Amino acid sequence: MVKVFKLPRMGATMKEGTIGQFLVKVGDKVSEGDALYEVETDKITNQAESDMDGYVRKFLVEEGDTVACQTPVLIVSEDENEDISAYL
């Protein structure tokens, strides 16, 4: 299974956020609940967490990028060799 993690909406009025720092690297094994990256808004800095076990496969944005909510940020797959080309 492959999942594309998107920038979450962390409040009713949130329209965009800045990727503060990735807390994982491509190739890292992650578990459900692990923090993946920081999201900075004009009000808070929070961490986006994984909701699955798997491997970080690709970053789709860079640290410091400001993106709209629901923009794809990174890809995680259950199998470290799973084909992710359809998600790029």
Beta strands, then each sheet from edge to edge (+ up, - down):
strand 1: 2-6
strand 2: 16-22
strand 3: 29-30
strand 4: 35-40
strand 5: 45-49
strand 6: 54-59
strand 7: 66-68
strand 8: 72-77
sheet 1: 1+ 8- 6+ 3-
sheet 2: 5+ 4- 2+ 7-
end
